[in-house]
Amino acid sequence: MEQALGLKPFLRLTRSSFGGVVVARSFKSMFSFFSESWAELKKVRWPNRKELTNYTLIVIGTILFVAVYFWVLDIGISAVIEAII
């Protein structure tokens, strides 16, 4: 099926002399994978320092907001349960 889709098998299974199955990695396809990955990484537009700082502050602010929200929600639910018990 992989051949029909145009995919190269990454691993080849071969029989060893003692009857077991040995997995032999195809180094050509492994190096091809890393080469193609490196080429894709060169296409990425990496954020500059200002953008990275802004994104980091947004993430930290969102985490703090969600943490405070669940803290208040936990206190509220605990108060309701205490009032019932």
N, C-alpha and C positions, 0 to 999 in steps of 0.2 A: 504494500500500500504506500510505503514511503516513496518508493521509486515512481509510482504513478503520480504522486503529488510533487515530484521534483525535489524531495528532501534527501539529504545524504545521511546515512546512518552514522551516528557518532561512535557507537561501539560495535565491534564485530565479535561474534562468538566463534571460537575455534575449539576443536577437540585436542586435548593434550595426549601424550603417549600413554598415560595411565587411565584414560577414559573419562577424565573430568572435563568440565567446561572451563575454559580460560577466557577471560575478558581482555581483549587487546584493544587499547585505545588507538584510534587513528589520529596520530599527531598532526597530520596535514589538516584535518578538519578542525582540530583543536586550535591550531595556530591561525587558521582561517577565521574562526570565531572571534579570537582576540583581535585580529587585524581589523575585522569588520566592526567590532565594538569600538575600537579606538577611532576609526573613521567616523562613526556616529557621534562619539563624544566631541569631536572637533566641530560638529555642526551645531552643538548646543550653544544657546546664548546665555552665558553665565551672568548673574546679577552683579552690578558694581557695588562698592562698599555702602553707598547711601541706601540703595534698594534693599540690600541684605539687612542693614540696620533697621529699616522700616518694617520689613517682613518679620524680623525677629521680635520687635516690639509689639507688633500686632498679635503674634502667636502667644507671647507672654501675657499680654492683656486679656486675650480670649481665655487662656487657661485660668487666670485669676478670677475673671468674671464667672466662669463655669464653677470653679471651686467655691466661691462665695455663694452662688445660687444654690448649690447642693448642700452647703453648710446650713443656710437659712431653711431650706426645705427639710433637712434632717431635724433641726431644732423644732420646727413646726410640727412635724409628724410625731416627734417624741413628746411634745407637750400634749397633743391630742390623745396619744396612747396613755400617758400618765393621768389625764383627766378621766379617761374611761376606766382605768384600773383603779 
